[in-house]
Amino acid sequence: MGKLRIIATLMATLMFSITGQSQQVPGENFYQINPFSINPAAAGINRNVSAYMDYRDQWSGLKGAPETIRFGVHGLVTSDMGIGLHVDQNNTGIFKQFSIDLDYSYRVALNSDEQSLSFGLSFGFFQNKINYDNVIIGEEMDPSLYSSNLFDEALVRTGFGVHYNYNDLNIHVASPLLYTTQEKKFLQNLYGLATYDFYLADNIWKVQPSVLYKYSYGSKGQADISVMGEWEGRLWAMAGYRTNRSILTGFGINFSSFGIGYAYEVNRSQLSSISSGSHGIVLYFNSPYSMTKKEPLYRSSTRRNPWN
């Protein structure tokens, strides 16, 4: 019975891990204000050195559900090259995954300064581990659970992305997990994001509709349709719908170069009876420091706020 309980625990948690992994990239609902979280080609998009940290509690109230902490920093090193760094910690049941990725972007102007195309690459390592403190199996214990390195290994992963910008139109196509030495498959996920900024009432209001499509290997594609509104670059709120029957909401406030945001996702599927939804919080900072004095090629608009 001890071995059966071990297997049942591992299989149940593994199912959470597989499902959670498809949700953890981008890992939160703040991609409208932080496209760098899903696309290495957006490294340096703010020109100055920028950083963010976010926390996501997915399917809150459900034991063993994914919990993710992410940190990222990026900036321009020349007028057309950017670099960045991502650090993630994901806990799903008894499984823990730590990853670190380096990002590089290169951008070229198209026809005029109003258009640009950026290419991005990422390269990193991730490590799977088992949190044995969370394994509750009674008196009997299979020694192979401790001796085997099946769930305790360090692996390599790569990513790729493209960003097209024309004034206030931005299109992102990226595969943050293009290839990993664990799955040994190319194009393990694919994300497409399109946003457009409308400015109203002498630029007091900005309205940004967006569409995000997410595909992960072994699961169905998923789309987000949302609208974000911003008042005088200080307050913002968003609402949207995800095709997995989730309703997306969020709001935030900006204090000059510093901002904070909160997102809540209501799942209307069968999980709604055992989970109170998913919560996310983000802190972002756009420093006054820049690694280059040259003007970037890809300012989306002279009216765009530096945090976005």
N, C-alpha and C positions, 0 to 999 in steps of 0.2 A: 504493500500500500504506500510505503514511503516513496518508492520510485515513481509510482503512478501519480502521486501528488506533485512531485517535482516536475514531471513531464507536463501535467495539466497546468501548473503555474507558469512554466516557461512558455507553453503554447499560447495561453491566454494573454500573457504579457507581450509575446511576440506579435500577436495580432494587433494589439494596441500600438506597438512600435511601428509596424508596417503602415497602419492607417495614419498614425501620428506623423510619420516621416513625410508622407505626401502633403500634410498640412503645414509642416514646419518650414517649408521653403515656399514663400518668403518668411513664414514664421510669425507673422502678425498682419494686422490690417492697416498698416501705415505706409504702404508702398506709394500712395499718392504724394505724400510729403517727403518720402525718403526712397526714391527709386534705386539708390545704391544697395538697398537691402536685397534686391532681386537681380541686379544687373551689374557685373563688373565694369561694363562700358560707361557707367555713370560715375566712376571714380573721378573726383575733382569737379563735379558738376557745379558745385557752389563756389569754385575758385579758391576761397580761403580754406584753411584747415577746418574740417567739420567733424563732429563726433556725435554718436547716438548710443543709447543703451535702452533696451526694451525688455519687458517681461511678459510672457504669455502663459496663462493658465487655461489650457484647453479642456473643455467638457468638465467644468468645475463641479465638484461634488462626486465625481466618479472615481473610485479608487484605482490608482495605477494609470490614470490618464496623463497625456503628455504635459510637461512643464518645461518651458524654455526660457533661458536668459541669453541675450545677444548683445554684443558690443561691436561697434565699428568706427573707424576713423579713416578719413580720406582727404585729399587735396591735390591741387595742381603743382607740378614741378617745373613745367614750362607752359607756354601758351597752348600747347596741344597735347600734353601728356599728363596723366594723372596716376596716382598710386593710392592704394588703400589696404586696409587690414580688417578682417572679420574674425571674431572669436565667439563661439557658440558653446553652450552647455545645455544638453537636452536630457531630461529624466523621464522615462516611461516605464512605470511599474518597477521591476527590479533591474531594468537596464539603464545604463548611463552612457551618453555619447558626448565626447569633447572634440571640438574641431577648431582649427585655425587655418585661415586662408589669406594669401596675399593676392592683391588685385592690381591690374595694370590696364590703363586705357590710353588709346591714341585716337585723336580726332583730326579730321581734315575738313576744310571749308569746301562747300559745293556752290559753284557759280557766283555766289555773293556771300557776304557776311551773314545773310539772313538764314542760310541753310548750312547744316553740318552733318557729318556722319562719323560716329565713333565706334571703335572696335575695342572689346575688352576681353582679357584673359584672367583666369584665377587658377591658383595652384595651392593645394593645401594638404593637410593631414587630418585624419580623424581617428579616434580611438574608442572602441566599444569595451564596456566593462559591465560586470554584474555587481550590483549593490547587495552583498550577501546579508547585510543587516535587515533587509526587507524581505528575505526569504523565510517564510514560516511554514515548516513542513512537519512539525512534530518531532518525535524522538529519532525516527529513522532518517538517515541521510546517505545519499549516494555519493561516495568519494569522488566519482568522476566529475561531479558538478564543480568541485574545487580544483581537481587536477587538470581538467581539459581547458585548452585555450580557445575553444570554439567561439566563445563570446567575449574573449579578452584579447584583442589584437589591434595593432595600429596599421592603418591603411592610407593610401594616397587617393586624392580625387582632384579633378580638374573641372573648370567651367569656362563658358564662353558667352559673350553677349554683343549685341549691336544696338546703338541708339541713334535714331534719326530725329533731327530737330529743324523745324521751320517756323520761325517766330514763336507763336504760342502753341504750336502743335508739337507733341513729343510722342514718339513711338519707340517702344523697347521690345526687343526679342532676345531672350536669354535662356540658357540652359545652365543653371548654377551647378548641377551635377551632370556634366557632360559625360564623364567616365570615372569609375572608381575601380580600384583593384579588388574590391569585395565582390561586386556583381559582374565585372568584366563585360559590361554592355555599354554601348555608346548611346547618347541621347536618352538618359534615364528620366529626364524631365524637360519640359519646355514651357516657357511663359511668354505671353505676349501682352503688352500693356499699351494702351493708347489714351492720351489725355489731351484736352484742349482748354485753354484759359479764356474765359469771356470776362471783360472788364465793364462795369456798369456804374452809372452815376458818378462821372468824373473819377473813375478808378477807386471809388470808395469800396465798392463791392467787387469781389472776384468769384465767379462761378466756374467750377471745373468738373465737367462730366468725365467719367473714365470707364473703360472696359478692360477687364483683365481676364485672360484665358490661361488656365493651368492644366498641364497634362503630366502625369507621372506614369512610369512604366508599370504595367500590371493593374492599373485602375482607370476609371472613366475620367474623361476630361471634365473640367469644371470652370464655370465662368462667373465673374463678379460684374455687376452693373451698378455703378454708384455715382453720386453727385456730392461734391464738397463745396460749401460756401464759406467765404472769408470776408470779414469786415475790417477794413483799414489795416490789414496785415497784422491784426492783434488777436482776433477771435476767429475760430473756425469750427465748423460742424459738418458732419457727413452722414449720409444714409444710403443704404444700398441693399441689393438682394443677391444671394449666391445660389446657384442652381442646385445645390444640395439641400435646398429648402431652408436656408439660413437667412436671417435678417441682420444686416450690419448697421451699426450706429457708432458714432464717435464724436468727440469734441476736444478742443484744445485751446491754449492761450500762449501767446508769444510775448516775451519780455525782451525786446531788443534782440540780442544775439542768442538768447536762451528761450527754450520753449518746453512745454509739457503737454502730452495728449493722452486720452483714454479712449479705448474702443471696447464695445460689448457686442457679442455675437449671439443671437438667439437661434438655437437650432430647433426647427419644427419637425424633425424626423422622430423616430422611435426613441432616440436618446433624450428627448425633452422630458420624458417621465422619470429619468434617473440623473439628469444633469441640469444645473441651473444656467447653462450657457458657458461661453468662453470670454475671458477678460484679458485685456492687454493694456499696458501702460508704457509710454515712451518718453524719454528725456533726450532732447537734442540741443546741440550747441554749435553755433557758427562763429568761430573765433575771428578776431580782427587780423590775425597773422596769416600771411600768404608766403609760400615758398618761392614764388616768382612775382616779379613786378610787371610782367607782361600781361596784357589784356587777354582773357580767354577767347577762344574762337566761338564758343557756343553759349553765349548768353541768350536765353530763350526770349527775353523781352527786356527792354529798358525799364519796364514797369514791374518786373518780377522781383519779389522780395528775396533777400539773400538766403533765407532758410529753405527756400524751395527752388 
